[in-house]
Amino acid sequence: KLALLCDPTNTVDSSLLSKKFAKHTTGASLPDIPTVDISSSDFSLYNYLESFERTYLLKALSEHRWVKKHAASALKIPESTLRLKMKQYDIKQPTE
């Protein structure tokens, strides 16, 4: 959907994202989303989404000290979905 909504320069940026991605606090901004040149032969929407989702999950987990219940709650997803995504992206808690 983002690729279809991008501007004539084929650049996808955060202004195209739904406001659902913004934090619910005053003055909060959208998450950092890298711009992508979709005319590049290396562009794959699936790879881009995977990279973004993995980064977003890691951020939530680290902010909640790797307590999956709290991270899932912050992400507004079931804990089972978080565990599935962690397995899918091979995300493991770093050892100290």
Backbone as JSON Lines, residues from 0, in Angstrom:
{"i":0,"aa":"K","n":[0.83,-1.18,0.0],"ca":[0.0,0.0,0.0],"c":[0.88,1.25,0.0]}
{"i":1,"aa":"L","n":[1.96,1.22,0.78],"ca":[2.87,2.37,0.81],"c":[3.49,2.64,-0.55]}
{"i":2,"aa":"A","n":[3.84,1.57,-1.25],"ca":[4.45,1.74,-2.56],"c":[3.49,2.42,-3.53]}
{"i":3,"aa":"L","n":[2.21,2.15,-3.39],"ca":[1.22,2.77,-4.27],"c":[0.99,4.23,-3.92]}
{"i":4,"aa":"L","n":[1.19,4.59,-2.66],"ca":[0.92,5.95,-2.21],"c":[2.14,6.87,-2.29]}
{"i":5,"aa":"C","n":[3.29,6.33,-2.65],"ca":[4.51,7.15,-2.64],"c":[4.43,8.27,-3.68]}
{"i":6,"aa":"D","n":[5.28,9.26,-3.49],"ca":[5.28,10.41,-4.39],"c":[5.92,10.05,-5.74]}
{"i":7,"aa":"P","n":[5.9,10.97,-6.7],"ca":[6.42,10.66,-8.04],"c":[7.91,10.28,-8.07]}
{"i":8,"aa":"T","n":[8.66,10.61,-7.01],"ca":[10.08,10.24,-6.98],"c":[10.29,8.82,-6.47]}
{"i":9,"aa":"N","n":[9.17,8.1,-6.21],"ca":[9.22,6.73,-5.72],"c":[9.87,6.6,-4.35]}
{"i":10,"aa":"T","n":[9.69,7.6,-3.52],"ca":[10.26,7.58,-2.18],"c":[9.17,7.31,-1.16]}
{"i":11,"aa":"V","n":[9.39,6.3,-0.33],"ca":[8.45,5.96,0.73],"c":[8.99,6.57,2.01]}
{"i":12,"aa":"D","n":[8.19,7.4,2.68],"ca":[8.64,7.98,3.95],"c":[7.54,7.92,4.99]}
{"i":13,"aa":"S","n":[7.85,8.36,6.2],"ca":[6.94,8.22,7.33],"c":[5.66,9.02,7.19]}
{"i":14,"aa":"S","n":[5.63,10.02,6.32],"ca":[4.41,10.82,6.17],"c":[3.26,9.99,5.58]}
{"i":15,"aa":"L","n":[3.57,8.86,4.98],"ca":[2.56,8.01,4.38],"c":[1.97,7.0,5.36]}
{"i":16,"aa":"L","n":[2.57,6.9,6.54],"ca":[2.1,5.93,7.53],"c":[0.83,6.38,8.22]}
{"i":17,"aa":"S","n":[0.05,5.43,8.62],"ca":[-1.14,5.69,9.4],"c":[-0.76,6.3,10.74]}
{"i":18,"aa":"K","n":[-1.62,7.13,11.28],"ca":[-1.37,7.74,12.58],"c":[-1.38,6.71,13.71]}
{"i":19,"aa":"K","n":[-1.83,5.49,13.42],"ca":[-1.83,4.42,14.42],"c":[-0.42,4.08,14.87]}
{"i":20,"aa":"F","n":[0.59,4.41,14.05],"ca":[1.96,4.1,14.41],"c":[2.56,5.14,15.35]}
{"i":21,"aa":"A","n":[1.88,6.26,15.54],"ca":[2.39,7.3,16.44],"c":[2.09,6.92,17.88]}
{"i":22,"aa":"K","n":[2.97,7.31,18.77],"ca":[2.73,7.05,20.19],"c":[1.58,7.94,20.64]}
{"i":23,"aa":"H","n":[0.9,7.53,21.7],"ca":[-0.26,8.25,22.17],"c":[0.08,9.32,23.21]}
{"i":24,"aa":"T","n":[1.29,9.8,23.2],"ca":[1.67,10.85,24.12],"c":[1.78,12.16,23.37]}
{"i":25,"aa":"T","n":[1.62,13.24,24.08],"ca":[1.68,14.56,23.45],"c":[3.08,14.82,22.9]}
{"i":26,"aa":"G","n":[3.13,15.31,21.71],"ca":[4.4,15.66,21.09],"c":[5.17,14.47,20.55]}
{"i":27,"aa":"A","n":[4.6,13.29,20.58],"ca":[5.29,12.11,20.09],"c":[5.31,12.12,18.57]}
{"i":28,"aa":"S","n":[6.31,11.5,18.02],"ca":[6.42,11.46,16.57],"c":[6.33,10.02,16.1]}
{"i":29,"aa":"L","n":[6.29,9.86,14.8],"ca":[6.26,8.53,14.22],"c":[7.6,7.85,14.43]}
{"i":30,"aa":"P","n":[7.64,6.53,14.39],"ca":[8.92,5.83,14.55],"c":[9.86,6.16,13.4]}
{"i":31,"aa":"D","n":[11.14,6.0,13.64],"ca":[12.12,6.25,12.59],"c":[11.97,5.22,11.49]}
{"i":32,"aa":"I","n":[11.64,5.69,10.32],"ca":[11.45,4.8,9.18],"c":[12.37,5.27,8.06]}
{"i":33,"aa":"P","n":[13.26,4.41,7.64],"ca":[14.18,4.81,6.57],"c":[13.45,5.0,5.25]}
{"i":34,"aa":"T","n":[13.91,5.94,4.47],"ca":[13.33,6.11,3.14],"c":[13.91,5.04,2.23]}
{"i":35,"aa":"V","n":[13.13,4.62,1.27],"ca":[13.53,3.54,0.37],"c":[13.28,3.97,-1.06]}
{"i":36,"aa":"D","n":[14.25,3.72,-1.9],"ca":[14.08,3.99,-3.33],"c":[13.53,2.72,-3.97]}
{"i":37,"aa":"I","n":[12.24,2.73,-4.27],"ca":[11.62,1.5,-4.79],"c":[11.98,1.22,-6.24]}
{"i":38,"aa":"S","n":[12.66,2.14,-6.89],"ca":[13.09,1.86,-8.26],"c":[14.37,1.02,-8.27]}
{"i":39,"aa":"S","n":[14.97,0.83,-7.1],"ca":[16.18,0.01,-6.99],"c":[15.85,-1.45,-7.25]}
{"i":40,"aa":"S","n":[16.75,-2.16,-7.91],"ca":[16.52,-3.58,-8.18],"c":[16.64,-4.41,-6.92]}
{"i":41,"aa":"D","n":[17.24,-3.86,-5.85],"ca":[17.39,-4.57,-4.59],"c":[16.16,-4.43,-3.7]}
{"i":42,"aa":"F","n":[15.18,-3.64,-4.1],"ca":[14.01,-3.4,-3.26],"c":[13.11,-4.62,-3.21]}
{"i":43,"aa":"S","n":[12.78,-5.01,-1.99],"ca":[11.8,-6.07,-1.78],"c":[10.93,-5.61,-0.63]}
{"i":44,"aa":"L","n":[9.66,-5.47,-0.87],"ca":[8.74,-5.0,0.15],"c":[8.76,-5.96,1.35]}
{"i":45,"aa":"Y","n":[8.82,-7.24,1.09],"ca":[8.84,-8.22,2.18],"c":[10.08,-8.05,3.06]}
{"i":46,"aa":"N","n":[11.24,-7.86,2.44],"ca":[12.46,-7.66,3.22],"c":[12.4,-6.37,4.02]}
{"i":47,"aa":"Y","n":[11.87,-5.33,3.42],"ca":[11.76,-4.05,4.1],"c":[10.82,-4.16,5.31]}
{"i":48,"aa":"L","n":[9.66,-4.77,5.1],"ca":[8.7,-4.93,6.2],"c":[9.27,-5.81,7.31]}
{"i":49,"aa":"E","n":[9.97,-6.85,6.93],"ca":[10.59,-7.73,7.92],"c":[11.61,-6.97,8.75]}
{"i":50,"aa":"S","n":[12.42,-6.18,8.08],"ca":[13.44,-5.39,8.78],"c":[12.8,-4.4,9.74]}
{"i":51,"aa":"F","n":[11.76,-3.71,9.28],"ca":[11.07,-2.73,10.12],"c":[10.41,-3.42,11.31]}
{"i":52,"aa":"E","n":[9.72,-4.51,11.06],"ca":[9.01,-5.22,12.13],"c":[9.99,-5.77,13.16]}
{"i":53,"aa":"R","n":[11.1,-6.32,12.69],"ca":[12.12,-6.87,13.6],"c":[12.68,-5.76,14.49]}
{"i":54,"aa":"T","n":[12.99,-4.63,13.91],"ca":[13.52,-3.49,14.66],"c":[12.51,-3.01,15.69]}
{"i":55,"aa":"Y","n":[11.26,-2.93,15.3],"ca":[10.18,-2.47,16.18],"c":[10.0,-3.43,17.36]}
{"i":56,"aa":"L","n":[10.06,-4.73,17.09],"ca":[9.94,-5.74,18.15],"c":[11.12,-5.66,19.12]}
{"i":57,"aa":"L","n":[12.32,-5.54,18.58],"ca":[13.51,-5.44,19.43],"c":[13.46,-4.21,20.32]}
{"i":58,"aa":"K","n":[12.98,-3.1,19.78],"ca":[12.88,-1.88,20.57],"c":[11.89,-2.06,21.72]}
{"i":59,"aa":"A","n":[10.74,-2.64,21.43],"ca":[9.73,-2.86,22.47],"c":[10.25,-3.81,23.54]}
{"i":60,"aa":"L","n":[10.92,-4.87,23.11],"ca":[11.46,-5.83,24.07],"c":[12.52,-5.2,24.96]}
{"i":61,"aa":"S","n":[13.42,-4.43,24.38],"ca":[14.48,-3.81,25.19],"c":[13.91,-2.75,26.13]}
{"i":62,"aa":"E","n":[12.9,-2.0,25.68],"ca":[12.29,-0.97,26.53],"c":[11.55,-1.59,27.71]}
{"i":63,"aa":"H","n":[11.14,-2.85,27.57],"ca":[10.39,-3.52,28.64],"c":[11.2,-4.64,29.28]}
{"i":64,"aa":"R","n":[12.53,-4.49,29.19],"ca":[13.48,-5.41,29.83],"c":[13.23,-6.87,29.47]}
{"i":65,"aa":"W","n":[12.8,-7.1,28.25],"ca":[12.58,-8.42,27.69],"c":[11.46,-9.18,28.39]}
{"i":66,"aa":"V","n":[10.56,-8.45,29.05],"ca":[9.37,-9.07,29.62],"c":[8.33,-9.11,28.49]}
{"i":67,"aa":"K","n":[8.13,-10.31,27.95],"ca":[7.3,-10.45,26.74],"c":[5.86,-9.97,26.95]}
{"i":68,"aa":"K","n":[5.33,-10.23,28.12],"ca":[3.96,-9.81,28.42],"c":[3.83,-8.29,28.3]}
{"i":69,"aa":"H","n":[4.79,-7.56,28.84],"ca":[4.74,-6.1,28.81],"c":[5.03,-5.55,27.41]}
{"i":70,"aa":"A","n":[5.98,-6.17,26.73],"ca":[6.3,-5.73,25.37],"c":[5.11,-5.95,24.43]}
{"i":71,"aa":"A","n":[4.47,-7.09,24.57],"ca":[3.29,-7.39,23.73],"c":[2.17,-6.41,24.02]}
{"i":72,"aa":"S","n":[1.99,-6.08,25.28],"ca":[0.97,-5.11,25.66],"c":[1.25,-3.74,25.04]}
{"i":73,"aa":"A","n":[2.52,-3.33,25.09],"ca":[2.9,-2.04,24.5],"c":[2.69,-2.04,22.99]}
{"i":74,"aa":"L","n":[2.91,-3.18,22.36],"ca":[2.73,-3.31,20.91],"c":[1.27,-3.53,20.53]}
{"i":75,"aa":"K","n":[0.43,-3.77,21.55],"ca":[-1.0,-4.03,21.34],"c":[-1.22,-5.26,20.48]}
{"i":76,"aa":"I","n":[-0.44,-6.31,20.81],"ca":[-0.59,-7.6,20.15],"c":[-0.63,-8.68,21.24]}
{"i":77,"aa":"P","n":[-1.21,-9.84,20.93],"ca":[-1.18,-10.92,21.91],"c":[0.26,-11.39,22.15]}
{"i":78,"aa":"E","n":[0.52,-11.86,23.36],"ca":[1.86,-12.36,23.68],"c":[2.23,-13.53,22.77]}
{"i":79,"aa":"S","n":[1.25,-14.34,22.39],"ca":[1.52,-15.48,21.5],"c":[2.03,-14.99,20.13]}
{"i":80,"aa":"T","n":[1.51,-13.87,19.67],"ca":[1.96,-13.3,18.39],"c":[3.4,-12.8,18.52]}
{"i":81,"aa":"L","n":[3.7,-12.17,19.65],"ca":[5.07,-11.7,19.88],"c":[6.03,-12.89,19.88]}
{"i":82,"aa":"R","n":[5.66,-13.95,20.57],"ca":[6.53,-15.14,20.62],"c":[6.7,-15.75,19.22]}
{"i":83,"aa":"L","n":[5.63,-15.78,18.44],"ca":[5.7,-16.29,17.07],"c":[6.65,-15.44,16.22]}
{"i":84,"aa":"K","n":[6.52,-14.13,16.33],"ca":[7.38,-13.22,15.57],"c":[8.84,-13.34,16.01]}
{"i":85,"aa":"M","n":[9.05,-13.52,17.33],"ca":[10.42,-13.7,17.82],"c":[11.04,-14.95,17.22]}
{"i":86,"aa":"K","n":[10.25,-16.01,17.12],"ca":[10.74,-17.25,16.53],"c":[10.98,-17.07,15.03]}
{"i":87,"aa":"Q","n":[10.05,-16.39,14.37],"ca":[10.15,-16.16,12.92],"c":[11.41,-15.37,12.57]}
{"i":88,"aa":"Y","n":[11.73,-14.35,13.37],"ca":[12.89,-13.49,13.08],"c":[14.12,-13.89,13.89]}
{"i":89,"aa":"D","n":[14.05,-15.02,14.58],"ca":[15.16,-15.53,15.38],"c":[15.67,-14.46,16.36]}
{"i":90,"aa":"I","n":[14.73,-13.88,17.09],"ca":[15.07,-12.87,18.1],"c":[15.2,-13.58,19.44]}
{"i":91,"aa":"K","n":[16.38,-13.41,20.03],"ca":[16.66,-14.02,21.32],"c":[17.19,-12.95,22.26]}
{"i":92,"aa":"Q","n":[16.85,-13.11,23.54],"ca":[17.32,-12.17,24.53],"c":[18.84,-12.25,24.6]}
{"i":93,"aa":"P","n":[19.52,-11.09,24.52],"ca":[20.98,-11.12,24.6],"c":[21.42,-11.58,25.99]}
{"i":94,"aa":"T","n":[22.5,-12.32,26.02],"ca":[23.05,-12.77,27.29],"c":[24.02,-11.7,27.8]}
{"i":95,"aa":"E","n":[24.07,-11.61,29.1],"ca":[24.91,-10.55,29.7],"c":[26.34,-10.93,29.77]}
